[in-house]
């Protein structure tokens, strides 16, 4: 079997796996199909995801449901104001061998040593503790006591945050936000979905979900995304869109006043990678410019720093991204 034949077979397995995952998640989560698509695209691309939404939208349940559909190790960390970095990464403790009486430091691994880590309400802990995730999310490693420990592969951080409650919360620093490939907004369900939720609450909570994707398949899907070809026109569209977010000569004049800082080169990389993932999820062999536009919102919305003009005139970051897409 040639490499091309293997890629075709893996792509078919991916489409079957996506259908199975959606069917399993649908036993517990009503609606939110766009959010699920974004999560799956981010996951097979190997990126981390930030979920933002008001309380009661089943953000945590969605992540837990997705984790149960995958045959991967899952840990949940509830972020609180008194949480310490060592509570996440682990710490060195002094151990004594009773037989010899010898004492030595031993590293006890924290909950971050898992394939999928849910950082629940990540903005409820101070930046000191938030920063414990920086090395892990970027390098897939944890350093303690001068020794570097490798994290399991795949490694995926899913974080949730509440955008409306500010008391007792700590906004994520820009460097922390840039580690997330996607920022996904979880909205209210439609009328029909909310009726189903209200009517069958107990049934949804008691449903048991089964793993439908193995760790080997997850690794194969990740490698397949990297091999999907992207035309120069698609890459160019991604780079031009990212450069247009920076308030300089590449940014449309009517939008410059709304932006203080734009996205960096990492956004260009993530746009192309996300476009490849979306193409695979749709069963297409290569991405097109529409995939770049589709990925623009989750990739860029947490990377743009808006000026006070946006607040005064009621222009949101999503409005700016939409205008940039239309202009370019």
Secondary structure in CASP SS format (residue, H / E / C, confidence):
PFRMAT SS
TARGET T0000
AUTHOR 0000-0000-0000
METHOD secondary structure of the structure
MODEL  1
X C 1.00
X C 1.00
X H 1.00
X H 1.00
X H 1.00
X H 1.00
X H 1.00
X H 1.00
X H 1.00
X H 1.00
X H 1.00
X H 1.00
X H 1.00
X H 1.00
X H 1.00
X H 1.00
X H 1.00
X H 1.00
X H 1.00
X H 1.00
X H 1.00
X H 1.00
X H 1.00
X H 1.00
X H 1.00
X C 1.00
X C 1.00
X C 1.00
X C 1.00
X C 1.00
X C 1.00
X C 1.00
X H 1.00
X H 1.00
X H 1.00
X H 1.00
X H 1.00
X H 1.00
X H 1.00
X H 1.00
X H 1.00
X H 1.00
X H 1.00
X H 1.00
X C 1.00
X C 1.00
X C 1.00
X C 1.00
X E 1.00
X E 1.00
X E 1.00
X E 1.00
X C 1.00
X C 1.00
X C 1.00
X C 1.00
X C 1.00
X C 1.00
X H 1.00
X H 1.00
X H 1.00
X H 1.00
X H 1.00
X H 1.00
X H 1.00
X H 1.00
X H 1.00
X H 1.00
X H 1.00
X E 1.00
X C 1.00
X C 1.00
X C 1.00
X E 1.00
X E 1.00
X E 1.00
X E 1.00
X E 1.00
X C 1.00
X C 1.00
X C 1.00
X C 1.00
X C 1.00
X C 1.00
X C 1.00
X H 1.00
X H 1.00
X H 1.00
X H 1.00
X E 1.00
X E 1.00
X E 1.00
X E 1.00
X E 1.00
X E 1.00
X E 1.00
X C 1.00
X C 1.00
X C 1.00
X C 1.00
X C 1.00
X C 1.00
X E 1.00
X E 1.00
X E 1.00
X E 1.00
X E 1.00
X E 1.00
X E 1.00
X C 1.00
X C 1.00
X C 1.00
X C 1.00
X C 1.00
X C 1.00
X E 1.00
X E 1.00
X E 1.00
X E 1.00
X E 1.00
X C 1.00
X H 1.00
X H 1.00
X H 1.00
X C 1.00
X C 1.00
X H 1.00
X H 1.00
X H 1.00
X H 1.00
X H 1.00
X H 1.00
X H 1.00
X H 1.00
X H 1.00
X H 1.00
X H 1.00
X H 1.00
X H 1.00
X C 1.00
X E 1.00
X E 1.00
X E 1.00
X E 1.00
X C 1.00
X C 1.00
X E 1.00
X E 1.00
X E 1.00
X E 1.00
X C 1.00
X C 1.00
X C 1.00
X C 1.00
X C 1.00
X E 1.00
X E 1.00
X E 1.00
X E 1.00
X E 1.00
X E 1.00
X C 1.00
X C 1.00
X C 1.00
X C 1.00
X C 1.00
X C 1.00
X C 1.00
X C 1.00
X C 1.00
X C 1.00
X C 1.00
X C 1.00
X H 1.00
X H 1.00
X H 1.00
X H 1.00
X H 1.00
X C 1.00
X C 1.00
X C 1.00
X E 1.00
X E 1.00
X E 1.00
X E 1.00
X C 1.00
X C 1.00
X C 1.00
X C 1.00
X C 1.00
X H 1.00
X H 1.00
X H 1.00
X H 1.00
X H 1.00
X H 1.00
X H 1.00
X H 1.00
X H 1.00
X C 1.00
X H 1.00
X H 1.00
X H 1.00
X H 1.00
X H 1.00
X C 1.00
X C 1.00
X C 1.00
X C 1.00
X C 1.00
X C 1.00
X C 1.00
X E 1.00
X C 1.00
X H 1.00
X H 1.00
X H 1.00
X H 1.00
X H 1.00
X H 1.00
X H 1.00
X H 1.00
X H 1.00
X H 1.00
X H 1.00
X H 1.00
X H 1.00
X C 1.00
X C 1.00
X C 1.00
X C 1.00
X H 1.00
X H 1.00
X H 1.00
X H 1.00
X H 1.00
X H 1.00
X H 1.00
X H 1.00
X H 1.00
X H 1.00
X H 1.00
X H 1.00
X C 1.00
X C 1.00
X C 1.00
X C 1.00
X C 1.00
X C 1.00
X C 1.00
X C 1.00
X C 1.00
X H 1.00
X H 1.00
X H 1.00
X H 1.00
X C 1.00
X C 1.00
X E 1.00
X E 1.00
X E 1.00
X C 1.00
X C 1.00
X C 1.00
X H 1.00
X H 1.00
X H 1.00
X H 1.00
X H 1.00
X H 1.00
X H 1.00
X H 1.00
X H 1.00
X H 1.00
X H 1.00
X H 1.00
X H 1.00
X H 1.00
X H 1.00
X H 1.00
X H 1.00
X C 1.00
X C 1.00
X C 1.00
X C 1.00
X C 1.00
X C 1.00
X C 1.00
X H 1.00
X H 1.00
X H 1.00
X H 1.00
X H 1.00
X H 1.00
X H 1.00
X H 1.00
X H 1.00
X H 1.00
X H 1.00
X H 1.00
X C 1.00
X C 1.00
X C 1.00
X C 1.00
X E 1.00
X E 1.00
X C 1.00
X H 1.00
X H 1.00
X H 1.00
X H 1.00
X H 1.00
X H 1.00
X C 1.00
X C 1.00
X C 1.00
X H 1.00
X H 1.00
X H 1.00
X H 1.00
X H 1.00
X H 1.00
X H 1.00
X H 1.00
X H 1.00
X H 1.00
X H 1.00
X C 1.00
END
